[in-house]
Amino acid sequence: SQELEQSPQSLIVQEGKNLTINCTSSKTLYGLYWYKQKYGEGLIFLMMLQKGGEEKSHEKITAKLDEKKQQSSLHITASQPSHAGIYLCGADPFYNQGGKLIFGQGTELSVKP
Amino acid sequence: GAGVSQSPRYKVAKRGQDVALRCDPISGHVSLFWYQQALGQGPEFLTYFQNEAQLDKSGLPSDRFFAERPEGSVSTLKIQRTQQEDSAVYLCASSLGGGAIRETQYFGPGTRLLVL
């Protein structure tokens, strides 16, 4: 079965600093999703990547999927306190259909003002 | 439009009690998913509906867990004879399509279940 490993598990950065969160899969990633979760709340969709080498950006957050489609990274530029939360990567385990997602364990981000 | 809603938001149950958790998906969404999230972990898949049909229940941990979506919209996750290990956040998600294509799942706020 497919497993997703996120690193680091937790991260504390000073406001204004850049940071990167990684998500590594044991198998090919056919659809890779990034979500953000605040304590006590549900998951907020950030971005979805499908193609090897694909890169998407939204405001100060950029997500990339490597060419081999086994690793994704989430990069935040000039972090702000509003970026704090738990970042989760999720993946479709199937090639040609949507369905259940497999998630990593999450990366907890704290941003110090 | 309204997002996915779940109720109750918090539930405290005594061990052995039955509980029912409700999910209202985004209107018109065909697919509905239930996930269980233990503290400090990512969500784990429980079950999946396409309209009223339960297409995958491979993630349900035991026969004490039962889910239904009788009219293809609202879904209920029922846990019978709750155990302490059932304590978790139960997340519901919905997506527009029928699973044949890859689509974004939109999550509700979750129900936090604590079994004493």
Interface residues (C-beta under 8 A of the other chain):
Chain A: L4 Y30 G31 Y33 Y35 G40 E41 G42 L43 I44 F45 M48 Q50 L88 G90 D92 Q97 G98 G99 K100 L101 I102 F103 G104 Q105 G106
Chain B: V4 Q6 S31 F33 G40 Q41 G42 P43 E44 F45 Y48 D56 G59 L91 A93 S95 G97 G99 A100 I101 R102 E103 T104 Q105 Y106 F107 G108 P109 G110 R112
